[in-house]
Amino acid sequence: MMNYLEIKKEILKKIEEYEKIIIVRHVRPDGDCIGSSLGLRDILRESFPNKKIYSFGKTKAEFLNFIGKEDEQKDSSIYKDALIIAVDTANCDRIDDDNYKLGKELIKIDHHINVSEYGDINYVREDYPAACCIIVDFYLTFKEKLKMPKSAALALYTGTVTDTGRFKYSGVSAEVMRLTAVLLDYDLDLEKIYANLYIKDKEVLSLQGEVYRKFKTTTNGVSYIYITDKMMKKHKLSYEEASALVNSLDSIKGSLIWIAFIDQQDSSIRVRLRSRFVSVIEVGQKFGGGGHPNACGATLKKKKEIKDLLQYADNVVKDYKSKNEGWI
């Protein structure tokens, strides 16, 4: 069994050794990767005020601006002689900035299936549903040395909420709730957090209505929608706003997998897969993606691949239903 305490001690030792630390995360940022990046950054800044500590990423997630912003990268030379910490990123190809390669050492902190050990130190907790939980646990392990400001608690709570679907996904354990309770001790404004996360513009609701009208379901229970570039332009929405609508299909009886296909600017098609009971990880991996058992993604190069993916996902549901009872 992996000795998590020893790995955490190694990470803290490296943090103490370096005067410059840069935190990076994956492309197409979500709440967990931004939350864990900003949360770790603010903990380290509060704990080591004389060190230079940054959180960098190219692609942005403006809907998360209420928890804080990443630092502006002015020159790649800043990476020289730095300790790089990659959070919430399963493989190095998904790190949202190739400049991380210019750093001196690399630490991986992640909770996805461990498909690639790319760091000098690899700390992967597949038993946690969010990278933010790993950061909170790290803080608690070395509470005598580390300090957590309210800004870090806000970022980490928000990241945990988004990656667990407000604590409704598998992987939410008693330990996860205990870690989250630590963050609630900071008197966070939960109403404001949830308002920022779930209140939608009228344009989003308009497209959501079109999703409800046009979605289809396969023979065995895969509900899906193809959101075209034309649909996004009609409702004046970004690719990120459109892709967030995948969960509009999460409550269809008999449908255990739901998928959104979204046109991208480079003519590829982004795939967002979600499920209950049955895992979609093998579907994502089959088509060059990955993620979590109940939430993952992939990218298709051609529209004709949509049919292949749907057929594969439909067979996954068919196999699950033939061997299990109690699904809804």
C-alpha positions, 0 to 999 in steps of 0.5 A: 500500500502506498505510503501517502504520509511519506509522499506528503512529507517529500512534497512539503520538503520540496516546497520548503527548499524552493524560493519560487513555486509555480502551480499549473493545471489542465486545459479547459479549466473547471472548478476543481482545477482552478479551486485547487490551484488558487487554494494551494497558492494562497495557502503557500503564500500565507505560510511562506510570505517571502517566497515567490508563488504563482498560479498560471494557466492560459485558458480561463474560466470567467464564471469562477472569477468570484473565487479569485484570479490566477496570476498573469504570466509576463515572460516564460523566463519566470519558470527557470529554477522553479518548482512546478506543481501540476494539480488536477491533471492526469497526464502532462499533455493536458497541462495548460502551458508547455512552459512548465517544462522549463522548471527545475522539478515537477510535482504531480498532485491529482485524483484521476486514474493514474494513467501517467506518472510524469512528475519527479514526485507523483501524489495521486489519490484516486480515493478522493473525488476532487483535487481540492480534497487532496489540498485540504488534507495536505494542509491538515497534515502539516497544520503546524507549518501551514496557514489557510486564509479564507480565500483558499477556503473559498476556492477549495470549497467551490472546487469540491462542490463542482467536482462532486456535483454538490456532493451527489456523485460517487466517491463522496465519503465521510472523510470527504465531508469532514475535509469539507467541514474544515472549510465551512469553519471559515464562515463562507457565504454559501448562498453567494457561492451557489448563486455564482455557480448556478444562476444562468443568463437568459441566453443559456436558458434559451439554448437549454430549451433547444437542448430539451427539444432536440436531444435524442436517446439510443436504444439502451439509454444514452441521451445525447445532444449535438450543439452545433456552431450555428446553435451557439451563434444563434444564442450568442454563447461561448463554447464553454457556456454551451458545454456546461449544458451537458447536465441538462440531460441528467434526469432522464429515466432509463438513461444512464449515460448522457453526452453533449457533443460541442463544435469547436473553433478548430473544427473538432468536436468536444465530447462531455460524458456523464453517467450514473451507476455505470462508468463512462471512463472506458468510453472516454479512453476509447476515444482518446480522452479520460477523466472520472468514472462518472464524468469524463471527456474526449475530442473527436476529429470528425462528425462521423465518429459521433455515431461510433462513440454513441454505439460504443456507449450504448453497448456499455449501457446494454451490458450494465443493464443486463448484469445489474438491477436497481438502476433507474 
